[in-house]
Amino acid sequence: MKSIENKTALLPDIFFCLVLLPILVILGPMHHWLSQWPLFFSISCACLYAYYFTLMRVNIPRLVIGRKYARIAAVMAALVAANYLLTLYPLPDMEFVTPAMSEYQTQVRNFGVSMTLWMMFSLVAGYSLTISFVKELYRQLLLTRKIEAQRDKAELAMFKAQISPHFMFNTLNTLYSLVIGTSEKAENAFIKFTELLKYTYITIEKEYVTLSDEISYIDNYIALQQIRLNGHTAVEWRHEVDDDSIKVPPMLMLTFVENTFKYGASTSKDCRILIHLKEEDGQLLFTTRNSIMKHADRFRTDVPIGIENCRSRLEGLFPGRYSLSTKEENDVFELELRIDLPKN
């Protein structure tokens, strides 16, 4: 399927290179340049191809979605400057018996060449931008259809991914031991676990929840994990939020939180888990840091897959408005997620 999409995406490029631009050159004034100024003709054609592929590579629609207007302005300014420099190419003066006539005709000729270059630049830019927007629209439609077709499957997969059997087994065992030991923590643990399951079932069909609800969910998850862990694992969970009513997709960050406990917690060695959430003026920053305490080989196999799945979800929800980066160094794993959240 992806191979077909890639081949389809190449068709506009092939059409431009082999059909559209050659026709514009042949039917327009540029074909006269080939015999008069072959070097200038070659440079002009190369520049037109460069304009096209630069705009296609930059992907203006994606930058528009990501509201990166400064980058758009910089790219367009660079292309306009390049075309302006091309209009300054030193062509030979025209020769007439009367010097004044020669100078006048040379100026007229140079003006005509400049107008032709700007016209070709506009046509190439217009075509490339049109194709870019059509491609982006096509990509968004495919993504929407894929999400709709797999909605039921995705909901079940999300539930399984966020509340893994490993976590539920350990939690139930912990609750059982607390009840048997008549621990004072038992009631609180049951309440938190019930809230965790209730939130999961209620929000699984919602597209967005408030950031305060998501923070409460992470609070309960971390609290339950800490109940079963001993003093060897120190957990630092901080959240600094300007507007806790801002909307976010449910359980967006729990996969990353779950990984910190799954691979970074220990009951026999001292270790530390850091989880930090910050929201300021619609800019969300979520970071985690943990040592790789166990299953190092499995960690390097499973975690990249899980992160790529999350990246696919982020790409569908926040195209061009997020960044997700990871770093593993000296058996310490760090993750950073930035999202430009839409205003309510």
Contacts in CASP RR format, 6 or more apart in sequence:
PFRMAT RR
TARGET T0000
AUTHOR 0000-0000-0000
METHOD contacts of the structure
MODEL  1
MKSIENKTALLPDIFFCLVLLPILVILGPMHHWLSQWPLFFSISCACLYA
YYFTLMRVNIPRLVIGRKYARIAAVMAALVAANYLLTLYPLPDMEFVTPA
MSEYQTQVRNFGVSMTLWMMFSLVAGYSLTISFVKELYRQLLLTRKIEAQ
RDKAELAMFKAQISPHFMFNTLNTLYSLVIGTSEKAENAFIKFTELLKYT
YITIEKEYVTLSDEISYIDNYIALQQIRLNGHTAVEWRHEVDDDSIKVPP
MLMLTFVENTFKYGASTSKDCRILIHLKEEDGQLLFTTRNSIMKHADRFR
TDVPIGIENCRSRLEGLFPGRYSLSTKEENDVFELELRIDLPKN
5 142 0 8 1.000
9 135 0 8 1.000
12 131 0 8 1.000
12 134 0 8 1.000
12 135 0 8 1.000
13 53 0 8 1.000
13 56 0 8 1.000
16 52 0 8 1.000
16 127 0 8 1.000
16 128 0 8 1.000
16 131 0 8 1.000
17 49 0 8 1.000
20 127 0 8 1.000
21 45 0 8 1.000
21 48 0 8 1.000
21 49 0 8 1.000
21 52 0 8 1.000
21 124 0 8 1.000
24 30 0 8 1.000
24 120 0 8 1.000
24 123 0 8 1.000
25 31 0 8 1.000
25 45 0 8 1.000
28 116 0 8 1.000
29 112 0 8 1.000
29 116 0 8 1.000
30 41 0 8 1.000
30 44 0 8 1.000
30 45 0 8 1.000
30 116 0 8 1.000
30 120 0 8 1.000
33 40 0 8 1.000
33 41 0 8 1.000
33 44 0 8 1.000
33 113 0 8 1.000
34 41 0 8 1.000
37 91 0 8 1.000
37 92 0 8 1.000
40 89 0 8 1.000
40 91 0 8 1.000
43 86 0 8 1.000
43 89 0 8 1.000
44 86 0 8 1.000
44 117 0 8 1.000
44 120 0 8 1.000
47 82 0 8 1.000
47 83 0 8 1.000
47 86 0 8 1.000
48 120 0 8 1.000
48 121 0 8 1.000
48 124 0 8 1.000
50 82 0 8 1.000
51 79 0 8 1.000
51 82 0 8 1.000
51 83 0 8 1.000
51 121 0 8 1.000
51 124 0 8 1.000
51 125 0 8 1.000
51 128 0 8 1.000
52 124 0 8 1.000
52 127 0 8 1.000
52 128 0 8 1.000
54 75 0 8 1.000
54 79 0 8 1.000
55 75 0 8 1.000
55 79 0 8 1.000
55 125 0 8 1.000
55 128 0 8 1.000
55 129 0 8 1.000
55 132 0 8 1.000
56 128 0 8 1.000
56 131 0 8 1.000
56 132 0 8 1.000
58 71 0 8 1.000
58 75 0 8 1.000
59 132 0 8 1.000
59 136 0 8 1.000
60 72 0 8 1.000
60 75 0 8 1.000
60 129 0 8 1.000
60 132 0 8 1.000
60 133 0 8 1.000
61 132 0 8 1.000
61 133 0 8 1.000
61 135 0 8 1.000
61 136 0 8 1.000
61 137 0 8 1.000
62 136 0 8 1.000
62 319 0 8 1.000
62 320 0 8 1.000
63 69 0 8 1.000
63 71 0 8 1.000
63 72 0 8 1.000
63 320 0 8 1.000
64 72 0 8 1.000
65 136 0 8 1.000
65 319 0 8 1.000
65 320 0 8 1.000
65 321 0 8 1.000
66 319 0 8 1.000
66 320 0 8 1.000
66 321 0 8 1.000
66 340 0 8 1.000
67 321 0 8 1.000
67 340 0 8 1.000
68 320 0 8 1.000
79 121 0 8 1.000
79 125 0 8 1.000
80 121 0 8 1.000
83 117 0 8 1.000
83 118 0 8 1.000
83 121 0 8 1.000
86 117 0 8 1.000
87 113 0 8 1.000
87 114 0 8 1.000
87 117 0 8 1.000
87 118 0 8 1.000
91 109 0 8 1.000
91 110 0 8 1.000
91 113 0 8 1.000
93 102 0 8 1.000
93 103 0 8 1.000
93 106 0 8 1.000
94 102 0 8 1.000
94 105 0 8 1.000
94 106 0 8 1.000
94 109 0 8 1.000
95 102 0 8 1.000
96 102 0 8 1.000
96 105 0 8 1.000
140 319 0 8 1.000
143 315 0 8 1.000
143 316 0 8 1.000
147 154 0 8 1.000
147 316 0 8 1.000
155 204 0 8 1.000
155 205 0 8 1.000
158 204 0 8 1.000
158 251 0 8 1.000
159 200 0 8 1.000
159 204 0 8 1.000
161 255 0 8 1.000
161 309 0 8 1.000
162 200 0 8 1.000
162 251 0 8 1.000
162 254 0 8 1.000
162 255 0 8 1.000
162 258 0 8 1.000
163 196 0 8 1.000
163 197 0 8 1.000
163 200 0 8 1.000
164 258 0 8 1.000
164 262 0 8 1.000
166 262 0 8 1.000
167 225 0 8 1.000
167 258 0 8 1.000
167 261 0 8 1.000
167 262 0 8 1.000
170 228 0 8 1.000
171 193 0 8 1.000
171 224 0 8 1.000
171 228 0 8 1.000
173 228 0 8 1.000
174 189 0 8 1.000
174 224 0 8 1.000
174 227 0 8 1.000
174 228 0 8 1.000
175 186 0 8 1.000
175 189 0 8 1.000
175 190 0 8 1.000
175 193 0 8 1.000
178 185 0 8 1.000
178 186 0 8 1.000
178 189 0 8 1.000
178 227 0 8 1.000
179 186 0 8 1.000
185 227 0 8 1.000
189 224 0 8 1.000
189 227 0 8 1.000
192 220 0 8 1.000
192 223 0 8 1.000
192 224 0 8 1.000
193 220 0 8 1.000
193 224 0 8 1.000
195 216 0 8 1.000
195 220 0 8 1.000
196 217 0 8 1.000
196 220 0 8 1.000
196 221 0 8 1.000
196 224 0 8 1.000
199 213 0 8 1.000
199 216 0 8 1.000
199 217 0 8 1.000
199 220 0 8 1.000
200 251 0 8 1.000
203 209 0 8 1.000
203 213 0 8 1.000
203 250 0 8 1.000
203 251 0 8 1.000
204 250 0 8 1.000
206 250 0 8 1.000
207 249 0 8 1.000
208 247 0 8 1.000
208 248 0 8 1.000
208 249 0 8 1.000
208 250 0 8 1.000
209 247 0 8 1.000
209 248 0 8 1.000
209 249 0 8 1.000
209 250 0 8 1.000
210 244 0 8 1.000
210 245 0 8 1.000
210 246 0 8 1.000
210 247 0 8 1.000
210 248 0 8 1.000
211 241 0 8 1.000
211 243 0 8 1.000
211 244 0 8 1.000
211 245 0 8 1.000
211 246 0 8 1.000
211 247 0 8 1.000
211 248 0 8 1.000
211 279 0 8 1.000
211 284 0 8 1.000
212 241 0 8 1.000
212 244 0 8 1.000
212 245 0 8 1.000
213 250 0 8 1.000
214 248 0 8 1.000
214 250 0 8 1.000
214 251 0 8 1.000
214 252 0 8 1.000
214 253 0 8 1.000
215 239 0 8 1.000
215 241 0 8 1.000
215 244 0 8 1.000
215 277 0 8 1.000
217 250 0 8 1.000
217 251 0 8 1.000
217 254 0 8 1.000
218 237 0 8 1.000
218 253 0 8 1.000
218 254 0 8 1.000
218 257 0 8 1.000
218 275 0 8 1.000
218 277 0 8 1.000
219 237 0 8 1.000
221 254 0 8 1.000
221 257 0 8 1.000
221 258 0 8 1.000
222 235 0 8 1.000
222 237 0 8 1.000
222 257 0 8 1.000
222 275 0 8 1.000
225 235 0 8 1.000
225 261 0 8 1.000
225 265 0 8 1.000
226 233 0 8 1.000
226 235 0 8 1.000
229 235 0 8 1.000
229 265 0 8 1.000
229 267 0 8 1.000
230 267 0 8 1.000
232 266 0 8 1.000
232 267 0 8 1.000
232 268 0 8 1.000
232 269 0 8 1.000
232 270 0 8 1.000
232 271 0 8 1.000
233 264 0 8 1.000
233 265 0 8 1.000
233 266 0 8 1.000
233 267 0 8 1.000
233 271 0 8 1.000
233 272 0 8 1.000
233 273 0 8 1.000
234 270 0 8 1.000
234 271 0 8 1.000
234 272 0 8 1.000
234 273 0 8 1.000
235 272 0 8 1.000
235 273 0 8 1.000
235 275 0 8 1.000
236 272 0 8 1.000
236 273 0 8 1.000
236 274 0 8 1.000
236 275 0 8 1.000
236 276 0 8 1.000
237 275 0 8 1.000
237 276 0 8 1.000
238 275 0 8 1.000
238 276 0 8 1.000
238 277 0 8 1.000
239 276 0 8 1.000
239 277 0 8 1.000
239 278 0 8 1.000
240 277 0 8 1.000
240 278 0 8 1.000
240 279 0 8 1.000
240 280 0 8 1.000
241 277 0 8 1.000
241 278 0 8 1.000
241 279 0 8 1.000
242 279 0 8 1.000
242 280 0 8 1.000
242 281 0 8 1.000
242 282 0 8 1.000
243 279 0 8 1.000
243 282 0 8 1.000
244 279 0 8 1.000
245 344 0 8 1.000
246 279 0 8 1.000
246 282 0 8 1.000
246 341 0 8 1.000
246 343 0 8 1.000
246 344 0 8 1.000
247 341 0 8 1.000
247 342 0 8 1.000
247 344 0 8 1.000
248 284 0 8 1.000
248 339 0 8 1.000
248 341 0 8 1.000
249 313 0 8 1.000
249 317 0 8 1.000
252 313 0 8 1.000
252 314 0 8 1.000
253 277 0 8 1.000
253 286 0 8 1.000
253 337 0 8 1.000
255 306 0 8 1.000
255 309 0 8 1.000
255 310 0 8 1.000
256 286 0 8 1.000
256 288 0 8 1.000
256 310 0 8 1.000
256 335 0 8 1.000
256 337 0 8 1.000
257 275 0 8 1.000
257 288 0 8 1.000
259 288 0 8 1.000
259 290 0 8 1.000
259 303 0 8 1.000
260 273 0 8 1.000
260 275 0 8 1.000
260 288 0 8 1.000
260 290 0 8 1.000
261 273 0 8 1.000
263 290 0 8 1.000
263 292 0 8 1.000
263 293 0 8 1.000
263 294 0 8 1.000
263 295 0 8 1.000
263 299 0 8 1.000
263 303 0 8 1.000
263 333 0 8 1.000
264 271 0 8 1.000
264 273 0 8 1.000
264 290 0 8 1.000
264 291 0 8 1.000
264 292 0 8 1.000
264 293 0 8 1.000
264 294 0 8 1.000
264 333 0 8 1.000
265 271 0 8 1.000
265 273 0 8 1.000
265 290 0 8 1.000
265 293 0 8 1.000
266 293 0 8 1.000
266 294 0 8 1.000
269 293 0 8 1.000
271 290 0 8 1.000
271 291 0 8 1.000
271 293 0 8 1.000
272 289 0 8 1.000
272 290 0 8 1.000
272 291 0 8 1.000
273 288 0 8 1.000
273 289 0 8 1.000
273 290 0 8 1.000
274 287 0 8 1.000
274 288 0 8 1.000
274 289 0 8 1.000
274 290 0 8 1.000
275 287 0 8 1.000
275 288 0 8 1.000
276 285 0 8 1.000
276 286 0 8 1.000
276 287 0 8 1.000
276 288 0 8 1.000
277 284 0 8 1.000
277 285 0 8 1.000
277 286 0 8 1.000
278 284 0 8 1.000
278 285 0 8 1.000
278 286 0 8 1.000
279 285 0 8 1.000
279 341 0 8 1.000
282 340 0 8 1.000
282 341 0 8 1.000
282 343 0 8 1.000
283 338 0 8 1.000
283 339 0 8 1.000
283 340 0 8 1.000
283 341 0 8 1.000
284 337 0 8 1.000
284 338 0 8 1.000
284 339 0 8 1.000
284 340 0 8 1.000
284 341 0 8 1.000
285 336 0 8 1.000
285 337 0 8 1.000
285 338 0 8 1.000
286 336 0 8 1.000
286 337 0 8 1.000
286 338 0 8 1.000
286 339 0 8 1.000
287 334 0 8 1.000
287 335 0 8 1.000
287 336 0 8 1.000
287 337 0 8 1.000
288 333 0 8 1.000
288 334 0 8 1.000
288 335 0 8 1.000
289 332 0 8 1.000
289 333 0 8 1.000
289 334 0 8 1.000
289 335 0 8 1.000
290 332 0 8 1.000
290 333 0 8 1.000
291 331 0 8 1.000
291 332 0 8 1.000
291 333 0 8 1.000
292 299 0 8 1.000
292 328 0 8 1.000
292 331 0 8 1.000
292 332 0 8 1.000
292 333 0 8 1.000
296 331 0 8 1.000
299 333 0 8 1.000
300 328 0 8 1.000
303 333 0 8 1.000
307 324 0 8 1.000
307 326 0 8 1.000
307 335 0 8 1.000
310 324 0 8 1.000
311 324 0 8 1.000
314 322 0 8 1.000
314 324 0 8 1.000
314 337 0 8 1.000
314 339 0 8 1.000
315 322 0 8 1.000
318 339 0 8 1.000
318 340 0 8 1.000
321 339 0 8 1.000
321 340 0 8 1.000
322 337 0 8 1.000
322 338 0 8 1.000
322 339 0 8 1.000
322 340 0 8 1.000
323 336 0 8 1.000
323 337 0 8 1.000
323 338 0 8 1.000
324 335 0 8 1.000
324 336 0 8 1.000
324 337 0 8 1.000
324 338 0 8 1.000
325 335 0 8 1.000
325 336 0 8 1.000
326 333 0 8 1.000
326 334 0 8 1.000
326 335 0 8 1.000
326 336 0 8 1.000
327 333 0 8 1.000
327 334 0 8 1.000
327 335 0 8 1.000
328 334 0 8 1.000
END
